[in-house]
């Protein structure tokens, strides 16, 4: 993870409660991750910027208590079913 993403993650982690459920949008993003879509493809699917998708991912990672895409998909799919 790049330094900017680390800093953003730390800042978001200060306001995101890991015990909180995933938001509707975070669930949608994790589902598209599971399909193997890139951040750019997810952004295009929802008419969002890639930065917004990254924010959703960082929040979802924090809530799922994971550190990468594969773990988010694995953990997210278990919680979503």
C-alpha positions in Angstrom: 0.0 0.0 0.0 1.4 3.4 -0.9 2.1 6.1 1.8 -0.9 8.2 0.7 -3.2 5.2 1.0 -1.8 4.4 4.4 -2.4 8.0 5.6 -5.9 8.0 4.3 -6.5 4.6 5.9 -5.3 6.0 9.3 -7.5 9.1 9.0 -10.5 7.1 8.0 -9.8 4.6 10.7 -10.2 7.4 13.2 -13.8 7.9 12.2 -14.9 4.4 11.1 -16.1 2.0 13.7 -14.8 -1.5 12.8 -17.9 -3.0 14.5 -20.2 -1.2 12.2 -21.8 -3.1 9.3 -20.8 -2.4 5.7 -22.8 0.3 4.0 -24.9 -0.5 1.0 -22.2 1.0 -1.3 -19.4 -0.8 0.4 -21.3 -4.1 -0.1 -21.7 -3.3 -3.8 -18.0 -2.4 -4.1 -16.9 -5.7 -2.4 -19.3 -7.6 -4.7 -17.6 -6.1 -7.8 -14.2 -6.8 -6.2 -15.3 -10.5 -6.1 -16.0 -10.3 -9.8 -12.4 -9.3 -10.3 -13.1 -5.7 -11.3 -10.4 -3.0 -11.0 -10.9 0.2 -9.1 -11.4 2.0 -12.4 -14.1 -0.5 -13.6 -15.9 -0.1 -10.2 -15.8 3.6 -10.5 -17.2 3.5 -14.0 -20.0 1.1 -12.9 -21.2 3.5 -10.2 -20.2 6.8 -11.9 -17.8 7.6 -9.2 -14.2 8.8 -9.1 -11.5 6.2 -8.4 -10.6 8.2 -5.2 -14.2 7.6 -4.0 -13.9 3.9 -4.7 -10.6 3.8 -2.8 -12.3 5.5 0.1 -15.1 2.8 0.1 -12.5 0.1 -0.1 -10.5 1.5 2.9 -13.6 1.8 5.0 -14.7 -1.8 4.0 -11.2 -3.1 4.8 -11.3 -1.5 8.2 -14.8 -2.8 9.0 -13.9 -6.3 7.7 -10.5 -6.1 9.5 -8.5 -7.1 6.5 -5.6 -5.5 4.7 -6.0 -6.4 1.0 -8.5 -7.1 -1.8 -8.3 -10.9 -1.6 -9.0 -10.9 2.1 -11.8 -8.4 1.7 -13.5 -10.5 -0.9 -13.1 -13.7 1.1 -14.3 -12.1 4.4 -16.9 -9.9 2.7 -18.5 -12.8 0.8 -18.8 -14.8 4.0 -20.5 -11.9 5.8 -22.7 -11.1 2.8 -24.2 -14.6 2.5 
